[in-house]
């Protein structure tokens, strides 16, 4: 894997894991009991984005590291046991 493709793959992994990390620990204004007038009651009370971005970066690095390690040990898409279509048998 080249440097450019590695950066692109890390970027995609980072965005996918971001959607897993964003809902962690979110309390809405309605749940907290303090709805700001003129805002959506379901809006988060405290988003803590810097902490979530740092956590996401670490998670994405771990997933990317596992991918690089798997590729270095010879694992690829050809290693997956996929069914063969009947027309190719």
Beta strands, then each sheet from edge to edge (+ up, - down):
end
